[in-house]
Amino acid sequence: MTEDLIKEIKHIQQCLVNKETEGEEWEEKMNAVHKLEEVADYLKDALGKGIEF
């Protein structure tokens, strides 16, 4: 299940990156992309330790 969550997070990130934005909206979008990357990294670390979500 954790692997599926990581795949979904990556899909959401890609959707955000593909959305055309500018200015402040672009900054907010990139902030969200970076936060999602942090979540994906956390899940990868947990998966490596044998923790499933």
N, C-alpha and C positions, 0 to 999 in steps of 0.2 A: 504494500500500500504506500509506503514511503516513496518508493521509486515513482509511482503514479503521481504523487503530489509534486515531486520535483519536475516531472514532465509537464504537468499543468502550469506550474509556476513559470517554467521556461516559455511555454506557449503564451501566457499572459504577457510576459516581458516582450516577446516578439510582437504581439499585437500593439502594445504601447509604443514600441520603437517605430512601427510602421505607420502609426497615426501622425498625420501632419500637424505640427504645432509650431508656434513661435513665441518669443518673448517669455513672459512670466509663466505661461502655460507650459512651455517647453521645459523650463526649469523644474516645475512641479512634476511633470511627467518623468523626467530623468531622476528626480529624487525617488519617485515610486519604483522605478526600474532598479535603482541601487538597493532600496530596501528589500525588494523581492529577491535580489541576488543574495543578500544577507540571510534571508529565510532559507533559500535553496542551499547555501553553504552550511547552515545549521543542520538542516535535514540530512545533508550528505555526511556530516560529522557524526550525527546520531546513528545513521545507517551503518557507518563504519564501526560503531561501538555495539552494533547488534540491537539497537533500539528501533522499534517499528511504531509508526503512527498510523 
